[in-house]
Amino acid sequence: MRDHLVLRRDFVSAGLSVAVGAAWQGMTHGEAVGTKLPPFRVITQGPKHHWFGYYYKLEFDPTGRYVLGMCVDFEHRSPTADDTIEISMVDLEENDRWISLGTSSAWCWQQGCMLQWIPGSRDTVLWNDREADHYVCRILNVQTKVLRTIPHAIYALSPNGKAAIGTDFRRLGHCRPGYGYNGVADPSEEVATPEETGVFSIDLETGEQKLLLSVKEVAEFGPKLPSMGESPKHWFNHLLFNPDGSRFVFLHRWQVGTGRETRMVTANADGSDPRVVDANGLTSHFIWRDPQHILAFSNRPTQGKRFYLFEDASEGEIVVVGEDAMAYDGHCSFLPGNEWILNDTYPDQNRMQNPYLFHVETGRVVPLGHFHSPKEYTGEWRCDTHPRFSPDGKYVAIDSPTKDAGRQLHLIDIREIVG
């Protein structure tokens, strides 16, 4: 990405002109005084609302020039089957020009429509959509505009860009609103542990889909928690391949009263050798550090709710990370090289969301900004910042409400921090 980005007039430097940046974000000047924050700018504009969603998808193309996003003309309610979003990308080298790519009627507030660049590709993106009574995946070459469709929705892509894993967005739609889609009925809605759905492999060339692990199979596997047998519903969420594509991780969840409990499970790419890596009832956001280790927020008997580094083994080593510096749940990822962890917080007592960097070796925490989230942004349609980094690890994109235009995409320049 070219250095002229930081010199543009619309980049707000919270370190040099903190009063302007703080007021524009809805903060008081006193909350930001003395805090040197990296510069940022808003790269989308109203009246429509723009966002990207989850934190471990490829939002930037390999060159760092194009940033993917979605837009819609409403907020603060659940999407219906009739609500369509626009799929687009922002050209950072042409005054943040918004380039429309397509539409989708299969989406949610937290993860959008799984829009992302195919790993290693400079010109191809994909996203989920709906055709009549089933969900599909659109694959688009953004240069030639050639569009093709495979007959199954995807969740996460293999690092080689040839395969994907998926789960049942129909089931997520009623088990975890905000993460599934509305528009197609789930035939197993009243079944606690269905056999015909779970984790699927999907060939991105042929579209062939294969069930790897069923909900019933996983619910009956490994160490059990007392609440599992009493649950009316089990489901899977948050699927992700490891960096070499040899294994994947997902969360097995089930209802407990009005809440839920969780086990973190891994398996080989073909579904073999499943392992329950964390079975303490609370596993939240996670990321692979390398092919053998997963950083995840959990509740362990040793140090309570913290981020832990798990070895990918049924009884592997577990080490706390950032014990006091990262004591709260957030959307974590490793910058290239694994020297820095990119993370964020949920709204604090002043409803500020705080993306930050954590330096692994020294334990140093570097704030990246304090972004106000009005009280209307709660529950299913909240707007988490979900920080995502550019391929070179020098820029961070987040979603955040702006003062007058609802949720918009922001770009933060972290070059002076990471060097």
N, C-alpha and C positions, 0 to 999 in steps of 0.2 A: 504494500500500500504506500502511496506516495506521501512525502512529508508535507505537501501543501495543505493536507487536511487540517492540521493544527493551526494554520495561519488564517483560516477563513474567518470572516467577521462574526459568523453565527456560532462559533465555538465559544462557550462560556467557560472561563477559567475560574473555578471556585477558589483557587489559591490567590489569584491576582485581583479578582473583583468579586469577592465573596458576597458582598451585600446584594449585588445584582443577581447572582446565581441563587442565593438563598431566597430572596423575595419571589423570584420567578417560580421556584419550586414550592412555594407555600410555607417555607420555613420562616421563623423569625431570625433577624440578624444575629441576635444573641446566641442562638443555637449553633451558629456556624462560625462565630468569631474565633480566631486562633486555630482554626482547622484548615490546613493546606490540603485541598482536594484537587484531583486531576481535572483537566478541562473536559467538558462534554458539550454535545449539541443534540438537539432534537432533529431527527432526520425524516420525520413524517409530519404531516399537518392535517388539521381538521378541514371540514366539519366531520368527516368520517373518522372512526376509531381504528387505530392500527396496532398490531401486536404480532408476536411470533409464537410464544408459548414456551414449551419445555426447554430445559437447559442443556441437554446432551445431544441435541440434533445439530447437523451441519447447516448453520444459517448463512455463513459466508461462503462464497465460491473460493476455489483454491488461490486465486490472485488477491483476494481481499477487497475486490472492487464492488461486488454485488452482494447485497444483503437481502435475504428473503423476508417477506412479511405478508400479513393478511389484513383485510379491512372489512368493516361492517358498519351499518348505520344506526345501531342501537347498543345499549349496555344494560346491566342491572336486571337481567331476567334470563331464564333458561332458553336456549335455542329450540325452535320447533322444527319439524320436518320440512317446513316451507321456507326456513331462513337460509339464505345463501351468502357465503362470503366470497370476496375477491382474492385471488392468489396473485401476488406481484413480487417484484424485487426493486430495491433502491439502488440507483447508480451513484456511488459516492464520488465519482470523478466528474459527474455532470450535474452539479448543483442538487444532488439528492433526488434526481428524477425518478418518478414512480412509474414502473413499467409493468403493465398488466399482463398476466400470463394465463389466467383461466379462472374458474370458479369451483366451489365445492358446496355440496349440501350434506356433507358428513363431517361434522366438526364439534368441538367442545371448547369451553373457555380456557381450560388449563393447558391443553396440548394441541389446540387447533385441529388440523387435519393431517398431522404427521408430515407436514411440508418440510423438505430438506433436500440438499444436494446429494446426489449419489457419490459415495466416497471415491476419490480419484478422478472424478469427471469435472471438466471445466465448463460443460455446457448442458448437463442433464439434471433435472430435478424431478421429484415425484411428490404426490400427495394423495390422500384418500378422498373418495367421492361416493355418491350413491346413484345406482341405476335401479329404478323401480323398487323391488323388494330385496335388494342385496347391496352390499358394499363392495367397492372396487378400488383399484389404485391406478391413477393416471401417471404416465411417465412422459415427460416433455423435454425435447431438445430446445433450449431457449434461443438458440441461434437460427436453426432451420424451421422451428415451429412444428416439427413433426411430433404428433401426439399418438401414443398408443395406450391401450388399457389392458390390465390383467384383472382376472375376475375375483380377486381377493384383496381385502384391505391389509396393510402392513403396519407393523409397530416399530421395529428397529432393523437396521441394515447391517449386513456383514461388512467388515472392513474392506473386502475385495470388491464390493459393490455388485455382486452377482446373486446374492440371496438375501432373504429377509426372514424374520420371525414375526409372528402375529398372534393376537389373541382375539377373543370374541367381543367386539365393540357393542353388540346387542346386549350382552350380559353386563358389561361395564355401564351401559346407559342407565340401568336401574339399580345396580349394586353400588356404583360410585359416581353419582351425577357430577358432571364437570370433567370427566375423563372418558366417558363413552359417548355414543352418538344416539340421537333420537330420530326415528323414522322407519325402523325395521323392528318388528316384534321378535322377542326371544322365545322360541318354542320351549326352552328349558327354564323359563323364568321361575317356576315353582319347584324346581328340582334343586336340592341342596348341593349335590356333587355330581353333575352330569358327566356321562362317559364320552359323549360325542364332541365335546369342545374342550379347549385348554390352550396349549401352546402349539402353534403350527409353524412348519417351515414353508417358505414360498419361493419358488424359482422366479427371478425377475425377468428371465428371458421367456420361459414357456408359460408362466403363470400357474404352474402346477402347485397344489397345496397338499401337505401331508400333516396329519396329527402326530405330534411328537410325544406329548405328555397330556393326559386328560386331567380335568379337575378332580375326578374321582380317584384316579391313580395317585396323584400327589397328596390328596387329603388322607389317603390310607398309608402313606409312605413316611418313614423316619420318625423322630421323636415327636410325640403328640403333646399339645397343651390341653388342660382340662376343658377349656371352652370349645374346643373343636367339634366334639360330638354333639353339642347342644345347638350348634349354629344352623339357622334355616338356609343360609346361602354361603357358598365358597366361590371365590373368583381369583383371577390372576391380573396383575398390573405391573407396570414399570419393567419392561423387558429390555435387555441390553447385552450385545455381544461384548466379549473381552477384546483387547487390542489386536490379537492375532486371529480372531475368528474361530478359535478352537472350542470355546465354551460360551455359554450365555447365562445370565442371571435374571431372576424375576422374583416378584413378591407374591406369595400365596397368602391371601387374606380371607377372612370370614367374619360374619356379623356376630357381635357380642352386644346384646341390647340395642342401644342407639349408636354404638360405636363399632369398633373392629379390632381384631388382633392380627398379627402378621408373623410369617416365617420367611426368611430369605433362602431361596433355593437356587442352585446352579446345576448345569448339565452340559454334556458334550453337545456339539452343534447338531448331532443327529438324535439327541434326546437320551442317549445312553449315559450311564454313570451319574445319575442324579444324586445331589448331596444337599442336606439341610445344613447351611452354614451358620445361620443365626435363628434360634428358636426361643427367643425371650418375650415374644408377644408384641414388641415394638421394634420394627426395622423401618426406617423412613428413607430419606433421600440417600443415594449412593452413587459411586462412580468407580470404575476399574482404575487402579493405579498402573497395573501391568497385567500380563496374562494370569498371574497367580494370586493377586491381592485386590481386595475391594475395600474402599473407604465408605463407611456407612454410619448414619446416625442411629444409635440403638440405646437400649436400656439394660446395661449389664450389671450383675450383682457387685462387681468390684468398684466401679466409679459412677454408677448411675447413668443418667442420660448424657451422653457425650458422643463425639465422633470416634469411631474405632476403625483400625485397619485389620481386616479379616483375611487370614489365609484361606484360599479356596479349598477347604477340606472339611469333612464332617466334624473333626476334632482338631482343627488347625489352630495356630497361634493367633491371639487377638491382642492388639496393642492400642491403648488410647492415643489419640492424636489431638494436639491443641487443647489440652485438658481444660484450662480456664479460658483460653483465647477463643475457642470454638465450642462453647458450652451450650449453644442453642442450635436447634434444627435449622437447616438451610439447604440451598440447592448448590451442591459442591461439584467442582471439577478440577482437574489438574491442568495447569498451563503446560505447553510443550516443554519437555525436559524434567517435569515433576518437581521443580524447585519451588513453585508457588501453587497454592490452592486458591481457586476463585470461589467465593461463597457469598451468601447474603443472609438477611434476617427477615422474619415476618414483622409486621408493624409493631413498633414499640409503644410505650404509653402515650407518646405524642403522635402516633400513627405515622412514624417515619420508618421507611424500609432502607436498609443499610447494606448495600453490596460492599465487599471488602476483599483484600488479598491477605493470605496468611503465608508467611515465609517458613517453610518446613524446617529448615536447619536451625534458625534462630528463634522461632516462635513469634516473630514480629508481625503485628497486624497493621495493615495500611487501609484506612477507609477510602472508598471510591466515590462516596457521595451519600446524601441523606435525602431521600425522595418521599414526598408526602403522599399518603394513600388515604383519600377521604373515606369517611365511615360507610359510604354507599358501596365501597368495594370490599365486600365480605362474602364468605361462604363460597358457593359454586362459581360466582362471577367475580371473585376477587382478582386483583391484578398483581401477582407476584412478580418480582423483578426478573427472576430466572436468568441470571447472567450467562451469556455465551461469548466465547472469545474468537478472535480472528485466527486464521491459520498460522500466522507468525506470532501469535500471543501478545500483540501490542495494542490491540483495541478490544473493547468489551461492548457488547450490545445488551440493552435491558429493555423491558417493558415497564412503563410507569405512567400513571395519570399525569397530565399536565394541568395547568391552572384553569384553562378555558376549553380545552378540546378533548377531554377524556384520555383514554389510554393511547400512548404513542410510543414509537421506537426511539430510543436514545443511544448515542454512540459516545463512549468514554475513552479518552486517550490515556493509556497507561505506560507509554514508552519511558517516561522519566523514572517510573518506579521499577520496572523490570529490566531496564537497560538494554 
